[in-house]
Amino acid sequence: MIDGAGKWLTPGVIDIHSHMGDYAAPSVNAHSDGNEVTGPVRSEVQAEHGIWPQDPQFRRALAYGVTTAHILPGSANLFGGRGTTVKLVPARTMQQMKFPGAPYSLKMACGENPKRVYGSRNQPPGSRMGNLAVNRQTWAKAVEYKRKWDAYDAKVKTARPARMMRLPATCRWRR
């Protein structure tokens, strides 16, 4: 019990768009794990795999009242990967920081960052038109993938179990 008479109580701040841990301090290449810039669609990567739990920014944010942060990949890609929610607690591993039961998110960006990163490589997207074209293509591929997966899943559910083959009594295993 804490006697709060005459005191102010404020809730902890939740940072809903953070790169702490993925772009750790000090800012050096070894601490720069916020973007997988090998292609504009990298939805398979996860920010949590780049988080450095000893990033001094976590302690600083906590000192200013931030208790929870949603760590996202950067904005270089149209589909940048999955974001994860962490508690700002001292920890040796990122798994010790994960907020129990918090859902993942998908980081998406459009506009200047993907245009700049990939356009400078003479690779799509190099314009806002390219951003939306690649975006549409990616969603169309996802819909087609899901359609094929659903068809396979339905086929497996309705298939009869295979009969076991009985070997003749004269058949023996050899070593």
C-alpha positions as a Markdown table, in Angstrom:
| # | Residue | x | y | z |
|---|---|---|---|---|
| 1 | Met | 0.0 | 0.0 | 0.0 |
| 2 | Ile | 1.2 | 3.5 | -0.9 |
| 3 | Asp | -0.3 | 6.5 | 0.7 |
| 4 | Gly | -1.1 | 8.7 | -2.2 |
| 5 | Ala | -2.9 | 11.5 | -0.3 |
| 6 | Gly | -2.1 | 14.9 | -1.7 |
| 7 | Lys | -0.1 | 13.4 | -4.6 |
| 8 | Trp | -0.6 | 13.2 | -8.4 |
| 9 | Leu | -0.9 | 9.9 | -10.1 |
| 10 | Thr | -0.2 | 9.7 | -13.8 |
| 11 | Pro | -0.3 | 6.6 | -16.0 |
| 12 | Gly | 2.7 | 5.3 | -17.8 |
| 13 | Val | 3.2 | 6.6 | -21.3 |
| 14 | Ile | 3.0 | 4.1 | -24.2 |
| 15 | Asp | 5.2 | 4.8 | -27.2 |
| 16 | Ile | 3.2 | 3.4 | -30.1 |
| 17 | His | 5.9 | 4.0 | -32.8 |
| 18 | Ser | 9.4 | 3.4 | -31.6 |
| 19 | His | 12.7 | 2.2 | -33.0 |
| 20 | Met | 14.5 | 1.9 | -29.6 |
| 21 | Gly | 16.6 | -1.2 | -29.5 |
| 22 | Asp | 16.6 | -1.6 | -33.3 |
| 23 | Tyr | 18.4 | 1.7 | -33.8 |
| 24 | Ala | 20.2 | 1.6 | -30.5 |
| 25 | Ala | 22.4 | 4.3 | -29.0 |
| 26 | Pro | 25.1 | 5.2 | -29.8 |
| 27 | Ser | 24.3 | 5.3 | -33.5 |
| 28 | Val | 26.8 | 3.0 | -35.1 |
| 29 | Asn | 26.4 | 0.4 | -37.9 |
| 30 | Ala | 26.5 | -2.4 | -35.4 |
| 31 | His | 23.4 | -1.0 | -33.7 |
| 32 | Ser | 21.5 | -0.3 | -36.9 |
| 33 | Asp | 19.0 | -3.2 | -37.3 |
| 34 | Gly | 15.8 | -1.3 | -38.1 |
| 35 | Asn | 15.5 | -1.9 | -41.8 |
| 36 | Glu | 16.1 | -4.9 | -44.1 |
| 37 | Val | 16.8 | -3.0 | -47.3 |
| 38 | Thr | 17.3 | -5.9 | -49.6 |
| 39 | Gly | 13.9 | -5.4 | -51.2 |
| 40 | Pro | 10.8 | -3.2 | -50.8 |
| 41 | Val | 8.7 | -6.1 | -49.4 |
| 42 | Arg | 10.2 | -7.6 | -46.3 |
| 43 | Ser | 7.1 | -8.5 | -44.3 |
| 44 | Glu | 8.8 | -11.7 | -43.1 |
| 45 | Val | 11.3 | -9.9 | -40.8 |
| 46 | Gln | 10.5 | -9.1 | -37.2 |
| 47 | Ala | 11.7 | -6.0 | -35.3 |
| 48 | Glu | 12.1 | -8.2 | -32.2 |
| 49 | His | 15.0 | -10.0 | -33.8 |
| 50 | Gly | 17.0 | -6.8 | -34.0 |
| 51 | Ile | 16.3 | -5.4 | -30.5 |
| 52 | Trp | 19.3 | -4.9 | -28.2 |
| 53 | Pro | 17.8 | -5.0 | -24.7 |
| 54 | Gln | 20.7 | -3.0 | -23.2 |
| 55 | Asp | 20.1 | 0.0 | -25.4 |
| 56 | Pro | 20.5 | 3.0 | -23.0 |
| 57 | Gln | 17.4 | 4.6 | -24.7 |
| 58 | Phe | 15.2 | 2.2 | -22.8 |
| 59 | Arg | 16.4 | 3.5 | -19.4 |
| 60 | Arg | 16.1 | 7.1 | -20.5 |
| 61 | Ala | 12.6 | 6.7 | -21.8 |
| 62 | Leu | 11.5 | 4.9 | -18.6 |
| 63 | Ala | 13.0 | 7.8 | -16.6 |
| 64 | Tyr | 10.6 | 10.2 | -18.5 |
| 65 | Gly | 7.6 | 8.0 | -17.9 |
| 66 | Val | 7.5 | 5.7 | -20.9 |
| 67 | Thr | 6.6 | 2.2 | -19.6 |
| 68 | Thr | 5.7 | 0.4 | -22.8 |
| 69 | Ala | 6.9 | 0.7 | -26.4 |
| 70 | His | 5.8 | -0.7 | -29.7 |
| 71 | Ile | 9.1 | -1.4 | -31.6 |
| 72 | Leu | 8.7 | -1.2 | -35.4 |
| 73 | Pro | 11.0 | -1.7 | -38.3 |
| 74 | Gly | 12.0 | 1.5 | -40.1 |
| 75 | Ser | 10.3 | 3.1 | -43.1 |
| 76 | Ala | 12.7 | 2.2 | -45.9 |
| 77 | Asn | 10.4 | -0.6 | -47.2 |
| 78 | Leu | 6.8 | -0.6 | -48.3 |
| 79 | Phe | 6.3 | -3.7 | -46.1 |
| 80 | Gly | 8.9 | -3.4 | -43.4 |
| 81 | Gly | 8.1 | -6.4 | -41.2 |
| 82 | Arg | 6.4 | -7.1 | -37.9 |
| 83 | Gly | 6.5 | -4.8 | -34.9 |
| 84 | Thr | 6.4 | -6.1 | -31.3 |
| 85 | Thr | 5.4 | -4.5 | -28.0 |
| 86 | Val | 7.9 | -4.5 | -25.0 |
| 87 | Lys | 7.8 | -3.4 | -21.4 |
| 88 | Leu | 10.7 | -1.1 | -20.5 |
| 89 | Val | 12.2 | -3.3 | -17.8 |
| 90 | Pro | 15.8 | -4.1 | -17.3 |
| 91 | Ala | 16.4 | -7.4 | -19.1 |
| 92 | Arg | 19.2 | -9.5 | -20.6 |
| 93 | Thr | 17.0 | -10.8 | -23.5 |
| 94 | Met | 14.3 | -9.2 | -25.6 |
| 95 | Gln | 12.0 | -12.1 | -24.7 |
| 96 | Gln | 12.1 | -10.9 | -21.0 |
| 97 | Met | 10.9 | -7.5 | -22.2 |
| 98 | Lys | 8.0 | -8.7 | -24.4 |
| 99 | Phe | 4.6 | -7.5 | -23.3 |
| 100 | Pro | 2.5 | -10.7 | -22.6 |
| 101 | Gly | -0.3 | -11.2 | -25.0 |
| 102 | Ala | 0.4 | -8.1 | -27.1 |
| 103 | Pro | -0.4 | -8.7 | -30.8 |
| 104 | Tyr | 2.2 | -8.2 | -33.5 |
| 105 | Ser | 1.7 | -5.5 | -36.2 |
| 106 | Leu | 2.8 | -5.0 | -39.8 |
| 107 | Lys | 4.8 | -1.9 | -40.5 |
| 108 | Met | 4.0 | -0.4 | -43.9 |
| 109 | Ala | 5.3 | 2.9 | -45.3 |
| 110 | Cys | 4.6 | 4.8 | -48.5 |
| 111 | Gly | 6.1 | 8.0 | -49.9 |
| 112 | Glu | 9.5 | 9.4 | -49.6 |
| 113 | Asn | 11.5 | 6.7 | -47.8 |
| 114 | Pro | 10.8 | 3.8 | -50.1 |
| 115 | Lys | 11.0 | 6.1 | -53.1 |
| 116 | Arg | 14.4 | 7.4 | -52.0 |
| 117 | Val | 15.9 | 4.1 | -50.9 |
| 118 | Tyr | 14.9 | 2.0 | -54.0 |
| 119 | Gly | 14.7 | 4.8 | -56.6 |
| 120 | Ser | 18.4 | 5.6 | -55.8 |
| 121 | Arg | 19.1 | 2.0 | -56.8 |
| 122 | Asn | 17.1 | 2.4 | -60.1 |
| 123 | Gln | 14.7 | -0.2 | -58.7 |
| 124 | Pro | 11.0 | 0.0 | -58.0 |
| 125 | Pro | 9.5 | 1.8 | -56.3 |
| 126 | Gly | 11.1 | 5.0 | -57.5 |
| 127 | Ser | 8.0 | 7.2 | -57.3 |
| 128 | Arg | 4.8 | 7.5 | -55.4 |
| 129 | Met | 3.1 | 5.7 | -58.4 |
| 130 | Gly | 5.7 | 2.9 | -58.0 |
| 131 | Asn | 4.9 | 2.7 | -54.2 |
| 132 | Leu | 1.3 | 2.0 | -54.9 |
| 133 | Ala | 2.0 | -0.3 | -57.9 |
| 134 | Val | 4.3 | -2.5 | -55.8 |
| 135 | Asn | 1.8 | -2.3 | -52.9 |
| 136 | Arg | -1.1 | -3.5 | -55.1 |
| 137 | Gln | 1.0 | -6.3 | -56.6 |
| 138 | Thr | 2.0 | -7.5 | -53.1 |
| 139 | Trp | -1.6 | -7.7 | -51.9 |
| 140 | Ala | -2.7 | -9.4 | -55.1 |
| 141 | Lys | 0.1 | -12.1 | -54.6 |
| 142 | Ala | -1.1 | -12.5 | -51.0 |
| 143 | Val | -4.7 | -13.0 | -52.0 |
| 144 | Glu | -3.6 | -15.6 | -54.6 |
| 145 | Tyr | -1.4 | -17.4 | -52.0 |
| 146 | Lys | -4.3 | -17.5 | -49.5 |
| 147 | Arg | -6.6 | -18.9 | -52.2 |
| 148 | Lys | -4.2 | -21.7 | -53.0 |
| 149 | Trp | -3.6 | -22.4 | -49.4 |
| 150 | Asp | -7.4 | -22.6 | -48.6 |
| 151 | Ala | -7.9 | -24.9 | -51.6 |
| 152 | Tyr | -5.1 | -27.2 | -50.4 |
| 153 | Asp | -6.5 | -27.1 | -46.8 |
| 154 | Ala | -10.0 | -28.0 | -48.0 |
| 155 | Lys | -8.6 | -30.9 | -50.1 |
| 156 | Val | -6.7 | -32.3 | -47.1 |
| 157 | Lys | -9.7 | -32.1 | -44.8 |
| 158 | Thr | -11.9 | -34.0 | -47.3 |
| 159 | Ala | -9.4 | -36.6 | -48.3 |
| 160 | Arg | -9.9 | -40.2 | -47.0 |
| 161 | Pro | -7.1 | -41.6 | -44.9 |
| 162 | Ala | -4.8 | -43.8 | -47.0 |
| 163 | Arg | -5.0 | -47.5 | -46.5 |
| 164 | Met | -2.1 | -49.2 | -44.9 |
| 165 | Met | -0.4 | -51.6 | -47.2 |
| 166 | Arg | 0.0 | -55.1 | -45.8 |
| 167 | Leu | 3.2 | -56.8 | -46.7 |
| 168 | Pro | 3.2 | -60.5 | -47.5 |
| 169 | Ala | 4.3 | -62.8 | -44.7 |
| 170 | Thr | 7.4 | -63.9 | -46.8 |
| 171 | Cys | 8.7 | -60.3 | -46.8 |
| 172 | Arg | 11.5 | -59.8 | -44.3 |
| 173 | Trp | 13.6 | -56.8 | -43.4 |
| 174 | Arg | 17.3 | -57.0 | -44.1 |
| 175 | Arg | 20.0 | -55.2 | -42.3 |
